[in-house]
Amino acid sequence: MFGLSELKQTPVYQEAQEEGIQEGRFEAKLEAVLKLLAVGLSVEQISQALDLDVAQVQQALLQQTPLNE
C-alpha cells in the first residue's frame, strides 16, 4: 500500500498538483480584472498586464459584473 510520501512522488500526483497551482494562478488573475478596471485600466491594458487574452478579460468581466447594473 502506498504511503502519502510515496504517493506524492508519482507523476500523476505531481501533474495534478501542478494543474491545481496553475488553475489557482489563473483564478487569481481573473479576480484582479475588476480591480484593475476600477483603477482605470482598459481591457487591453489588463490583458497585457495579466498575460491574458482580451477575450478572457472580457469573459471575466461578464461573469463578475452583477446583472442589475
mmCIF file of the N, C-alpha and C atoms, coordinates in Angstrom:
data_MODEL
# 
_entry.id   MODEL 
# 
loop_
_atom_site.group_PDB 
_atom_site.id 
_atom_site.type_symbol 
_atom_site.label_atom_id 
_atom_site.label_alt_id 
_atom_site.label_comp_id 
_atom_site.label_asym_id 
_atom_site.label_entity_id 
_atom_site.label_seq_id 
_atom_site.pdbx_PDB_ins_code 
_atom_site.Cartn_x 
_atom_site.Cartn_y 
_atom_site.Cartn_z 
_atom_site.occupancy 
_atom_site.B_iso_or_equiv 
_atom_site.pdbx_formal_charge 
_atom_site.auth_seq_id 
_atom_site.auth_comp_id 
_atom_site.auth_asym_id 
_atom_site.auth_atom_id 
_atom_site.pdbx_PDB_model_num 
ATOM 1   N N  . MET A 1 1  ? 0.843   -1.181 0.000   1.00 0.00 ? 1  MET A N  1 
ATOM 2   C CA . MET A 1 1  ? 0.000   0.000  0.000   1.00 0.00 ? 1  MET A CA 1 
ATOM 3   C C  . MET A 1 1  ? 0.889   1.245  0.000   1.00 0.00 ? 1  MET A C  1 
ATOM 4   N N  . PHE A 1 2  ? 0.459   2.240  -0.781  1.00 0.00 ? 2  PHE A N  1 
ATOM 5   C CA . PHE A 1 2  ? 1.195   3.495  -0.859  1.00 0.00 ? 2  PHE A CA 1 
ATOM 6   C C  . PHE A 1 2  ? 1.007   4.320  0.399   1.00 0.00 ? 2  PHE A C  1 
ATOM 7   N N  . GLY A 1 3  ? 2.077   4.900  0.866   1.00 0.00 ? 3  GLY A N  1 
ATOM 8   C CA . GLY A 1 3  ? 2.005   5.904  1.912   1.00 0.00 ? 3  GLY A CA 1 
ATOM 9   C C  . GLY A 1 3  ? 1.905   7.262  1.235   1.00 0.00 ? 3  GLY A C  1 
ATOM 10  N N  . LEU A 1 4  ? 1.638   8.286  1.998   1.00 0.00 ? 4  LEU A N  1 
ATOM 11  C CA . LEU A 1 4  ? 1.487   9.627  1.443   1.00 0.00 ? 4  LEU A CA 1 
ATOM 12  C C  . LEU A 1 4  ? 2.766   10.093 0.754   1.00 0.00 ? 4  LEU A C  1 
ATOM 13  N N  . SER A 1 5  ? 3.900   9.840  1.349   1.00 0.00 ? 5  SER A N  1 
ATOM 14  C CA . SER A 1 5  ? 5.158   10.292 0.741   1.00 0.00 ? 5  SER A CA 1 
ATOM 15  C C  . SER A 1 5  ? 5.417   9.593  -0.591  1.00 0.00 ? 5  SER A C  1 
ATOM 16  N N  . GLU A 1 6  ? 5.049   8.314  -0.701  1.00 0.00 ? 6  GLU A N  1 
ATOM 17  C CA . GLU A 1 6  ? 5.219   7.601  -1.968  1.00 0.00 ? 6  GLU A CA 1 
ATOM 18  C C  . GLU A 1 6  ? 4.239   8.139  -3.022  1.00 0.00 ? 6  GLU A C  1 
ATOM 19  N N  . LEU A 1 7  ? 3.024   8.428  -2.589  1.00 0.00 ? 7  LEU A N  1 
ATOM 20  C CA . LEU A 1 7  ? 2.017   8.956  -3.498  1.00 0.00 ? 7  LEU A CA 1 
ATOM 21  C C  . LEU A 1 7  ? 2.461   10.298 -4.076  1.00 0.00 ? 7  LEU A C  1 
ATOM 22  N N  . LYS A 1 8  ? 3.044   11.133 -3.236  1.00 0.00 ? 8  LYS A N  1 
ATOM 23  C CA . LYS A 1 8  ? 3.486   12.451 -3.688  1.00 0.00 ? 8  LYS A CA 1 
ATOM 24  C C  . LYS A 1 8  ? 4.601   12.373 -4.727  1.00 0.00 ? 8  LYS A C  1 
ATOM 25  N N  . GLN A 1 9  ? 5.277   11.243 -4.802  1.00 0.00 ? 9  GLN A N  1 
ATOM 26  C CA . GLN A 1 9  ? 6.370   11.070 -5.758  1.00 0.00 ? 9  GLN A CA 1 
ATOM 27  C C  . GLN A 1 9  ? 5.887   10.588 -7.126  1.00 0.00 ? 9  GLN A C  1 
ATOM 28  N N  . THR A 1 10 ? 4.638   10.189 -7.240  1.00 0.00 ? 10 THR A N  1 
ATOM 29  C CA . THR A 1 10 ? 4.140   9.662  -8.509  1.00 0.00 ? 10 THR A CA 1 
ATOM 30  C C  . THR A 1 10 ? 3.913   10.783 -9.508  1.00 0.00 ? 10 THR A C  1 
ATOM 31  N N  . PRO A 1 11 ? 4.141   10.495 -10.781 1.00 0.00 ? 11 PRO A N  1 
ATOM 32  C CA . PRO A 1 11 ? 3.913   11.515 -11.819 1.00 0.00 ? 11 PRO A CA 1 
ATOM 33  C C  . PRO A 1 11 ? 2.461   12.001 -11.851 1.00 0.00 ? 11 PRO A C  1 
ATOM 34  N N  . VAL A 1 12 ? 1.523   11.134 -11.599 1.00 0.00 ? 12 VAL A N  1 
ATOM 35  C CA . VAL A 1 12 ? 0.111   11.535 -11.614 1.00 0.00 ? 12 VAL A CA 1 
ATOM 36  C C  . VAL A 1 12 ? -0.158  12.567 -10.528 1.00 0.00 ? 12 VAL A C  1 
ATOM 37  N N  . TYR A 1 13 ? 0.335   12.345 -9.334  1.00 0.00 ? 13 TYR A N  1 
ATOM 38  C CA . TYR A 1 13 ? 0.149   13.286 -8.223  1.00 0.00 ? 13 TYR A CA 1 
ATOM 39  C C  . TYR A 1 13 ? 0.817   14.614 -8.553  1.00 0.00 ? 13 TYR A C  1 
ATOM 40  N N  . GLN A 1 14 ? 2.035   14.562 -9.046  1.00 0.00 ? 14 GLN A N  1 
ATOM 41  C CA . GLN A 1 14 ? 2.778   15.790 -9.333  1.00 0.00 ? 14 GLN A CA 1 
ATOM 42  C C  . GLN A 1 14 ? 2.103   16.594 -10.442 1.00 0.00 ? 14 GLN A C  1 
ATOM 43  N N  . GLU A 1 15 ? 1.576   15.902 -11.457 1.00 0.00 ? 15 GLU A N  1 
ATOM 44  C CA . GLU A 1 15 ? 0.867   16.590 -12.531 1.00 0.00 ? 15 GLU A CA 1 
ATOM 45  C C  . GLU A 1 15 ? -0.416  17.232 -12.015 1.00 0.00 ? 15 GLU A C  1 
ATOM 46  N N  . ALA A 1 16 ? -1.152  16.510 -11.188 1.00 0.00 ? 16 ALA A N  1 
ATOM 47  C CA . ALA A 1 16 ? -2.386  17.056 -10.617 1.00 0.00 ? 16 ALA A CA 1 
ATOM 48  C C  . ALA A 1 16 ? -2.087  18.262 -9.738  1.00 0.00 ? 16 ALA A C  1 
ATOM 49  N N  . GLN A 1 17 ? -1.020  18.191 -8.984  1.00 0.00 ? 17 GLN A N  1 
ATOM 50  C CA . GLN A 1 17 ? -0.641  19.307 -8.123  1.00 0.00 ? 17 GLN A CA 1 
ATOM 51  C C  . GLN A 1 17 ? -0.283  20.535 -8.965  1.00 0.00 ? 17 GLN A C  1 
ATOM 52  N N  . GLU A 1 18 ? 0.461   20.336 -10.035 1.00 0.00 ? 18 GLU A N  1 
ATOM 53  C CA . GLU A 1 18 ? 0.843   21.450 -10.902 1.00 0.00 ? 18 GLU A CA 1 
ATOM 54  C C  . GLU A 1 18 ? -0.383  22.057 -11.580 1.00 0.00 ? 18 GLU A C  1 
ATOM 55  N N  . GLU A 1 19 ? -1.315  21.207 -12.008 1.00 0.00 ? 19 GLU A N  1 
ATOM 56  C CA . GLU A 1 19 ? -2.550  21.720 -12.611 1.00 0.00 ? 19 GLU A CA 1 
ATOM 57  C C  . GLU A 1 19 ? -3.329  22.563 -11.608 1.00 0.00 ? 19 GLU A C  1 
ATOM 58  N N  . GLY A 1 20 ? -3.363  22.140 -10.378 1.00 0.00 ? 20 GLY A N  1 
ATOM 59  C CA . GLY A 1 20 ? -4.047  22.900 -9.338  1.00 0.00 ? 20 GLY A CA 1 
ATOM 60  C C  . GLY A 1 20 ? -3.401  24.249 -9.102  1.00 0.00 ? 20 GLY A C  1 
ATOM 61  N N  . ILE A 1 21 ? -2.088  24.269 -9.116  1.00 0.00 ? 21 ILE A N  1 
ATOM 62  C CA . ILE A 1 21 ? -1.355  25.524 -8.933  1.00 0.00 ? 21 ILE A CA 1 
ATOM 63  C C  . ILE A 1 21 ? -1.651  26.473 -10.088 1.00 0.00 ? 21 ILE A C  1 
ATOM 64  N N  . GLN A 1 22 ? -1.601  25.951 -11.324 1.00 0.00 ? 22 GLN A N  1 
ATOM 65  C CA . GLN A 1 22 ? -1.870  26.781 -12.499 1.00 0.00 ? 22 GLN A CA 1 
ATOM 66  C C  . GLN A 1 22 ? -3.301  27.309 -12.490 1.00 0.00 ? 22 GLN A C  1 
ATOM 67  N N  . GLU A 1 23 ? -4.244  26.467 -12.101 1.00 0.00 ? 23 GLU A N  1 
ATOM 68  C CA . GLU A 1 23 ? -5.642  26.895 -12.033 1.00 0.00 ? 23 GLU A CA 1 
ATOM 69  C C  . GLU A 1 23 ? -5.815  27.996 -10.988 1.00 0.00 ? 23 GLU A C  1 
ATOM 70  N N  . GLY A 1 24 ? -5.132  27.863 -9.874  1.00 0.00 ? 24 GLY A N  1 
ATOM 71  C CA . GLY A 1 24 ? -5.194  28.892 -8.836  1.00 0.00 ? 24 GLY A CA 1 
ATOM 72  C C  . GLY A 1 24 ? -4.636  30.215 -9.306  1.00 0.00 ? 24 GLY A C  1 
ATOM 73  N N  . ARG A 1 25 ? -3.552  30.167 -10.052 1.00 0.00 ? 25 ARG A N  1 
ATOM 74  C CA . ARG A 1 25 ? -2.968  31.398 -10.594 1.00 0.00 ? 25 ARG A CA 1 
ATOM 75  C C  . ARG A 1 25 ? -3.920  32.062 -11.584 1.00 0.00 ? 25 ARG A C  1 
ATOM 76  N N  . PHE A 1 26 ? -4.549  31.248 -12.430 1.00 0.00 ? 26 PHE A N  1 
ATOM 77  C CA . PHE A 1 26 ? -5.491  31.776 -13.406 1.00 0.00 ? 26 PHE A CA 1 
ATOM 78  C C  . PHE A 1 26 ? -6.683  32.421 -12.708 1.00 0.00 ? 26 PHE A C  1 
ATOM 79  N N  . GLU A 1 27 ? -7.213  31.769 -11.682 1.00 0.00 ? 27 GLU A N  1 
ATOM 80  C CA . GLU A 1 27 ? -8.350  32.316 -10.927 1.00 0.00 ? 27 GLU A CA 1 
ATOM 81  C C  . GLU A 1 27 ? -7.968  33.640 -10.264 1.00 0.00 ? 27 GLU A C  1 
ATOM 82  N N  . ALA A 1 28 ? -6.752  33.738 -9.752  1.00 0.00 ? 28 ALA A N  1 
ATOM 83  C CA . ALA A 1 28 ? -6.299  34.982 -9.121  1.00 0.00 ? 28 ALA A CA 1 
ATOM 84  C C  . ALA A 1 28 ? -6.244  36.117 -10.150 1.00 0.00 ? 28 ALA A C  1 
ATOM 85  N N  . LYS A 1 29 ? -5.800  35.793 -11.364 1.00 0.00 ? 29 LYS A N  1 
ATOM 86  C CA . LYS A 1 29 ? -5.772  36.805 -12.420 1.00 0.00 ? 29 LYS A CA 1 
ATOM 87  C C  . LYS A 1 29 ? -7.185  37.285 -12.742 1.00 0.00 ? 29 LYS A C  1 
ATOM 88  N N  . LEU A 1 30 ? -8.111  36.347 -12.824 1.00 0.00 ? 30 LEU A N  1 
ATOM 89  C CA . LEU A 1 30 ? -9.491  36.730 -13.137 1.00 0.00 ? 30 LEU A CA 1 
ATOM 90  C C  . LEU A 1 30 ? -10.085 37.606 -12.043 1.00 0.00 ? 30 LEU A C  1 
ATOM 91  N N  . GLU A 1 31 ? -9.737  37.357 -10.800 1.00 0.00 ? 31 GLU A N  1 
ATOM 92  C CA . GLU A 1 31 ? -10.228 38.176 -9.694  1.00 0.00 ? 31 GLU A CA 1 
ATOM 93  C C  . GLU A 1 31 ? -9.649  39.584 -9.741  1.00 0.00 ? 31 GLU A C  1 
ATOM 94  N N  . ALA A 1 32 ? -8.466  39.722 -10.319 1.00 0.00 ? 32 ALA A N  1 
ATOM 95  C CA . ALA A 1 32 ? -7.818  41.030 -10.393 1.00 0.00 ? 32 ALA A CA 1 
ATOM 96  C C  . ALA A 1 32 ? -8.407  41.913 -11.491 1.00 0.00 ? 32 ALA A C  1 
ATOM 97  N N  . VAL A 1 33 ? -9.127  41.315 -12.431 1.00 0.00 ? 33 VAL A N  1 
ATOM 98  C CA . VAL A 1 33 ? -9.647  42.070 -13.577 1.00 0.00 ? 33 VAL A CA 1 
ATOM 99  C C  . VAL A 1 33 ? -10.503 43.258 -13.131 1.00 0.00 ? 33 VAL A C  1 
ATOM 100 N N  . LEU A 1 34 ? -11.483 43.044 -12.276 1.00 0.00 ? 34 LEU A N  1 
ATOM 101 C CA . LEU A 1 34 ? -12.355 44.146 -11.853 1.00 0.00 ? 34 LEU A CA 1 
ATOM 102 C C  . LEU A 1 34 ? -11.589 45.227 -11.104 1.00 0.00 ? 34 LEU A C  1 
ATOM 103 N N  . LYS A 1 35 ? -10.635 44.829 -10.299 1.00 0.00 ? 35 LYS A N  1 
ATOM 104 C CA . LYS A 1 35 ? -9.838  45.811 -9.553  1.00 0.00 ? 35 LYS A CA 1 
ATOM 105 C C  . LYS A 1 35 ? -9.037  46.696 -10.504 1.00 0.00 ? 35 LYS A C  1 
ATOM 106 N N  . LEU A 1 36 ? -8.464  46.091 -11.524 1.00 0.00 ? 36 LEU A N  1 
ATOM 107 C CA . LEU A 1 36 ? -7.681  46.867 -12.486 1.00 0.00 ? 36 LEU A CA 1 
ATOM 108 C C  . LEU A 1 36 ? -8.581  47.763 -13.330 1.00 0.00 ? 36 LEU A C  1 
ATOM 109 N N  . LEU A 1 37 ? -9.755  47.286 -13.660 1.00 0.00 ? 37 LEU A N  1 
ATOM 110 C CA . LEU A 1 37 ? -10.716 48.102 -14.390 1.00 0.00 ? 37 LEU A CA 1 
ATOM 111 C C  . LEU A 1 37 ? -11.136 49.296 -13.533 1.00 0.00 ? 37 LEU A C  1 
ATOM 112 N N  . ALA A 1 38 ? -11.313 49.072 -12.239 1.00 0.00 ? 38 ALA A N  1 
ATOM 113 C CA . ALA A 1 38 ? -11.734 50.130 -11.320 1.00 0.00 ? 38 ALA A CA 1 
ATOM 114 C C  . ALA A 1 38 ? -10.687 51.240 -11.187 1.00 0.00 ? 38 ALA A C  1 
ATOM 115 N N  . VAL A 1 39 ? -9.420  50.904 -11.378 1.00 0.00 ? 39 VAL A N  1 
ATOM 116 C CA . VAL A 1 39 ? -8.389  51.942 -11.283 1.00 0.00 ? 39 VAL A CA 1 
ATOM 117 C C  . VAL A 1 39 ? -8.115  52.606 -12.626 1.00 0.00 ? 39 VAL A C  1 
ATOM 118 N N  . GLY A 1 40 ? -8.937  52.250 -13.617 1.00 0.00 ? 40 GLY A N  1 
ATOM 119 C CA . GLY A 1 40 ? -8.876  52.969 -14.879 1.00 0.00 ? 40 GLY A CA 1 
ATOM 120 C C  . GLY A 1 40 ? -8.152  52.300 -16.029 1.00 0.00 ? 40 GLY A C  1 
ATOM 121 N N  . LEU A 1 41 ? -7.730  51.066 -15.865 1.00 0.00 ? 41 LEU A N  1 
ATOM 122 C CA . LEU A 1 41 ? -7.065  50.390 -16.976 1.00 0.00 ? 41 LEU A CA 1 
ATOM 123 C C  . LEU A 1 41 ? -8.097  49.920 -17.997 1.00 0.00 ? 41 LEU A C  1 
ATOM 124 N N  . SER A 1 42 ? -7.701  49.910 -19.249 1.00 0.00 ? 42 SER A N  1 
ATOM 125 C CA . SER A 1 42 ? -8.577  49.408 -20.305 1.00 0.00 ? 42 SER A CA 1 
ATOM 126 C C  . SER A 1 42 ? -8.500  47.879 -20.344 1.00 0.00 ? 42 SER A C  1 
ATOM 127 N N  . VAL A 1 43 ? -9.427  47.291 -21.073 1.00 0.00 ? 43 VAL A N  1 
ATOM 128 C CA . VAL A 1 43 ? -9.431  45.826 -21.218 1.00 0.00 ? 43 VAL A CA 1 
ATOM 129 C C  . VAL A 1 43 ? -8.104  45.370 -21.836 1.00 0.00 ? 43 VAL A C  1 
ATOM 130 N N  . GLU A 1 44 ? -7.621  46.121 -22.809 1.00 0.00 ? 44 GLU A N  1 
ATOM 131 C CA . GLU A 1 44 ? -6.356  45.764 -23.463 1.00 0.00 ? 44 GLU A CA 1 
ATOM 132 C C  . GLU A 1 44 ? -5.182  45.865 -22.498 1.00 0.00 ? 44 GLU A C  1 
ATOM 133 N N  . GLN A 1 45 ? -5.164  46.893 -21.666 1.00 0.00 ? 45 GLN A N  1 
ATOM 134 C CA . GLN A 1 45 ? -4.091  47.049 -20.686 1.00 0.00 ? 45 GLN A CA 1 
ATOM 135 C C  . GLN A 1 45 ? -4.135  45.931 -19.643 1.00 0.00 ? 45 GLN A C  1 
ATOM 136 N N  . ILE A 1 46 ? -5.330  45.590 -19.210 1.00 0.00 ? 46 ILE A N  1 
ATOM 137 C CA . ILE A 1 46 ? -5.490  44.496 -18.248 1.00 0.00 ? 46 ILE A CA 1 
ATOM 138 C C  . ILE A 1 46 ? -5.009  43.191 -18.862 1.00 0.00 ? 46 ILE A C  1 
ATOM 139 N N  . SER A 1 47 ? -5.376  42.974 -20.106 1.00 0.00 ? 47 SER A N  1 
ATOM 140 C CA . SER A 1 47 ? -4.960  41.775 -20.820 1.00 0.00 ? 47 SER A CA 1 
ATOM 141 C C  . SER A 1 47 ? -3.441  41.670 -20.852 1.00 0.00 ? 47 SER A C  1 
ATOM 142 N N  . GLN A 1 48 ? -2.810  42.760 -21.179 1.00 0.00 ? 48 GLN A N  1 
ATOM 143 C CA . GLN A 1 48 ? -1.350  42.775 -21.257 1.00 0.00 ? 48 GLN A CA 1 
ATOM 144 C C  . GLN A 1 48 ? -0.718  42.609 -19.871 1.00 0.00 ? 48 GLN A C  1 
ATOM 145 N N  . ALA A 1 49 ? -1.243  43.291 -18.875 1.00 0.00 ? 49 ALA A N  1 
ATOM 146 C CA . ALA A 1 49 ? -0.672  43.242 -17.530 1.00 0.00 ? 49 ALA A CA 1 
ATOM 147 C C  . ALA A 1 49 ? -0.777  41.855 -16.907 1.00 0.00 ? 49 ALA A C  1 
ATOM 148 N N  . LEU A 1 50 ? -1.881  41.175 -17.181 1.00 0.00 ? 50 LEU A N  1 
ATOM 149 C CA . LEU A 1 50 ? -2.108  39.861 -16.567 1.00 0.00 ? 50 LEU A CA 1 
ATOM 150 C C  . LEU A 1 50 ? -1.740  38.696 -17.484 1.00 0.00 ? 50 LEU A C  1 
ATOM 151 N N  . ASP A 1 51 ? -1.249  39.013 -18.673 1.00 0.00 ? 51 ASP A N  1 
ATOM 152 C CA . ASP A 1 51 ? -0.872  37.988 -19.647 1.00 0.00 ? 51 ASP A CA 1 
ATOM 153 C C  . ASP A 1 51 ? -2.060  37.077 -19.962 1.00 0.00 ? 51 ASP A C  1 
ATOM 154 N N  . LEU A 1 52 ? -3.191  37.727 -20.259 1.00 0.00 ? 52 LEU A N  1 
ATOM 155 C CA . LEU A 1 52 ? -4.412  37.025 -20.653 1.00 0.00 ? 52 LEU A CA 1 
ATOM 156 C C  . LEU A 1 52 ? -4.832  37.516 -22.028 1.00 0.00 ? 52 LEU A C  1 
ATOM 157 N N  . ASP A 1 53 ? -5.623  36.712 -22.724 1.00 0.00 ? 53 ASP A N  1 
ATOM 158 C CA . ASP A 1 53 ? -6.213  37.160 -23.972 1.00 0.00 ? 53 ASP A CA 1 
ATOM 159 C C  . ASP A 1 53 ? -7.287  38.194 -23.652 1.00 0.00 ? 53 ASP A C  1 
ATOM 160 N N  . VAL A 1 54 ? -7.522  39.115 -24.590 1.00 0.00 ? 54 VAL A N  1 
ATOM 161 C CA . VAL A 1 54 ? -8.575  40.114 -24.417 1.00 0.00 ? 54 VAL A CA 1 
ATOM 162 C C  . VAL A 1 54 ? -9.909  39.412 -24.190 1.00 0.00 ? 54 VAL A C  1 
ATOM 163 N N  . ALA A 1 55 ? -10.150 38.316 -24.908 1.00 0.00 ? 55 ALA A N  1 
ATOM 164 C CA . ALA A 1 55 ? -11.404 37.575 -24.750 1.00 0.00 ? 55 ALA A CA 1 
ATOM 165 C C  . ALA A 1 55 ? -11.553 37.015 -23.334 1.00 0.00 ? 55 ALA A C  1 
ATOM 166 N N  . GLN A 1 56 ? -10.451 36.589 -22.728 1.00 0.00 ? 56 GLN A N  1 
ATOM 167 C CA . GLN A 1 56 ? -10.505 36.078 -21.353 1.00 0.00 ? 56 GLN A CA 1 
ATOM 168 C C  . GLN A 1 56 ? -10.858 37.199 -20.377 1.00 0.00 ? 56 GLN A C  1 
ATOM 169 N N  . VAL A 1 57 ? -10.308 38.375 -20.607 1.00 0.00 ? 57 VAL A N  1 
ATOM 170 C CA . VAL A 1 57 ? -10.617 39.523 -19.746 1.00 0.00 ? 57 VAL A CA 1 
ATOM 171 C C  . VAL A 1 57 ? -12.085 39.905 -19.896 1.00 0.00 ? 57 VAL A C  1 
ATOM 172 N N  . GLN A 1 58 ? -12.560 39.956 -21.138 1.00 0.00 ? 58 GLN A N  1 
ATOM 173 C CA . GLN A 1 58 ? -13.961 40.297 -21.376 1.00 0.00 ? 58 GLN A CA 1 
ATOM 174 C C  . GLN A 1 58 ? -14.889 39.266 -20.747 1.00 0.00 ? 58 GLN A C  1 
ATOM 175 N N  . GLN A 1 59 ? -14.543 37.993 -20.851 1.00 0.00 ? 59 GLN A N  1 
ATOM 176 C CA . GLN A 1 59 ? -15.358 36.941 -20.252 1.00 0.00 ? 59 GLN A CA 1 
ATOM 177 C C  . GLN A 1 59 ? -15.363 37.073 -18.727 1.00 0.00 ? 59 GLN A C  1 
ATOM 178 N N  . ALA A 1 60 ? -14.232 37.396 -18.146 1.00 0.00 ? 60 ALA A N  1 
ATOM 179 C CA . ALA A 1 60 ? -14.160 37.579 -16.698 1.00 0.00 ? 60 ALA A CA 1 
ATOM 180 C C  . ALA A 1 60 ? -15.047 38.736 -16.260 1.00 0.00 ? 60 ALA A C  1 
ATOM 181 N N  . LEU A 1 61 ? -15.049 39.801 -17.049 1.00 0.00 ? 61 LEU A N  1 
ATOM 182 C CA . LEU A 1 61 ? -15.904 40.945 -16.727 1.00 0.00 ? 61 LEU A CA 1 
ATOM 183 C C  . LEU A 1 61 ? -17.375 40.575 -16.799 1.00 0.00 ? 61 LEU A C  1 
ATOM 184 N N  . LEU A 1 62 ? -17.741 39.816 -17.806 1.00 0.00 ? 62 LEU A N  1 
ATOM 185 C CA . LEU A 1 62 ? -19.135 39.384 -17.937 1.00 0.00 ? 62 LEU A CA 1 
ATOM 186 C C  . LEU A 1 62 ? -19.567 38.510 -16.765 1.00 0.00 ? 62 LEU A C  1 
ATOM 187 N N  . GLN A 1 63 ? -18.681 37.655 -16.314 1.00 0.00 ? 63 GLN A N  1 
ATOM 188 C CA . GLN A 1 63 ? -19.008 36.737 -15.225 1.00 0.00 ? 63 GLN A CA 1 
ATOM 189 C C  . GLN A 1 63 ? -19.038 37.430 -13.866 1.00 0.00 ? 63 GLN A C  1 
ATOM 190 N N  . GLN A 1 64 ? -18.283 38.506 -13.713 1.00 0.00 ? 64 GLN A N  1 
ATOM 191 C CA . GLN A 1 64 ? -18.176 39.159 -12.418 1.00 0.00 ? 64 GLN A CA 1 
ATOM 192 C C  . GLN A 1 64 ? -19.085 40.365 -12.262 1.00 0.00 ? 64 GLN A C  1 
ATOM 193 N N  . THR A 1 65 ? -19.637 40.871 -13.359 1.00 0.00 ? 65 THR A N  1 
ATOM 194 C CA . THR A 1 65 ? -20.480 42.053 -13.290 1.00 0.00 ? 65 THR A CA 1 
ATOM 195 C C  . THR A 1 65 ? -21.898 41.646 -12.887 1.00 0.00 ? 65 THR A C  1 
ATOM 196 N N  . PRO A 1 66 ? -22.423 42.213 -11.812 1.00 0.00 ? 66 PRO A N  1 
ATOM 197 C CA . PRO A 1 66 ? -23.801 41.913 -11.417 1.00 0.00 ? 66 PRO A CA 1 
ATOM 198 C C  . PRO A 1 66 ? -24.787 42.298 -12.512 1.00 0.00 ? 66 PRO A C  1 
ATOM 199 N N  . LEU A 1 67 ? -25.846 41.535 -12.668 1.00 0.00 ? 67 LEU A N  1 
ATOM 200 C CA . LEU A 1 67 ? -26.828 41.765 -13.716 1.00 0.00 ? 67 LEU A CA 1 
ATOM 201 C C  . LEU A 1 67 ? -27.646 43.037 -13.499 1.00 0.00 ? 67 LEU A C  1 
ATOM 202 N N  . ASN A 1 68 ? -27.732 43.531 -12.284 1.00 0.00 ? 68 ASN A N  1 
ATOM 203 C CA . ASN A 1 68 ? -28.572 44.694 -12.008 1.00 0.00 ? 68 ASN A CA 1 
ATOM 204 C C  . ASN A 1 68 ? -27.868 46.017 -12.225 1.00 0.00 ? 68 ASN A C  1 
ATOM 205 N N  . GLU A 1 69 ? -26.714 46.021 -12.786 1.00 0.00 ? 69 GLU A N  1 
ATOM 206 C CA . GLU A 1 69 ? -26.030 47.293 -13.042 1.00 0.00 ? 69 GLU A CA 1 
ATOM 207 C C  . GLU A 1 69 ? -26.475 47.876 -14.338 1.00 0.00 ? 69 GLU A C  1 
# 
